[in-house]
Amino acid sequence: MLVLPGASSAPKADALAERLRTVLDAGDVAVSRPEKTTAAPSPPPSACPAPPPSTAAAAEGWTTVSHKKRAKNMAQPSSGPTPVTTAAAARTTRAQRRRERRRGGKGKGGVAQAPASQPPPPPPPPPKKETVARERRAPRVRPPKSSAVVLTLKSGAEDRGVTYASLLTQAKSNIRLADLGIEGGLRLRTARTGARMLVLPGASSAPKADALAERLRTVLDAGDVAVARPEKTVCLRVSGLDDCTTEDEVAAAISQATGCPADSLKLTKIRSGPDGLSLATVAEF
């Protein structure tokens, strides 16, 4: 699907479709121009008319609203209290006076003591601190603070009596660091594989490390030692590629957008992605 962005891109899409039908073979490929359609709104539901009242009720001018059952035993208001109610009220009054005397009141007509004051309610919990949502920071690639040159003995070099001490002595006697613009000396480290690493401090020491590596390849024997120039790499994935995109086109586009030389980019073979389009993994080294 070839998508043209923009609300006014319909004429361009029509022209492109006509051009594709002219260029491509109609027996091999079908070129279609899909458009968005809008369904017609459905008519509103009609209101159901109310049933007409009965003829007899309409003639009299009355309409039945509802039928409710009356309670069978409706309590009729009495003119005076019943004997049962009066006796129960007297018993309740005597029991209330006894309870008041036990609490320390003055009996009938007395005033009962005020109940003990209740403890104050607990204070409300402190409001929760509002958590501030942290903004997702974009990944940031930091430039290296130093550059390095690695010397690794090849297999069989130790049998010929070649050691790292002899290599460093030969390099020190044939190379002047001041001629390469290196001031302050080098730092020597040992890698996990046993190789020797010459470290140049400074974020802008990459050109000096390149010059030192070239000078070491000239002075030292290539059959005894391998001189490498490791650099920090960045791996990224380029997706959404069409079927006719090649590795050279991807490398040229990345080189034009980032300014990195195309020969320093290592691309994997373009393969199909999860969305059906092609993608490639690029490593800068």
Secondary structure as UniProt FT lines:
FT   TURN            7..8
FT   HELIX           10..23
FT   TURN            26..28
FT   HELIX           55..60
FT   HELIX           83..102
FT   TURN            103..104
FT   TURN            108..109
FT   STRAND          146..153
FT   TURN            155..161
FT   HELIX           164..174
FT   HELIX           177..180
FT   STRAND          187..190
FT   TURN            192..193
FT   STRAND          196..201
FT   TURN            203..204
FT   HELIX           206..219
FT   TURN            222..224
FT   STRAND          225..228
FT   STRAND          234..241
FT   TURN            243..244
FT   HELIX           247..258
FT   HELIX           262..264
FT   STRAND          265..267
FT   STRAND          271..272
FT   TURN            274..275
FT   STRAND          278..284
//
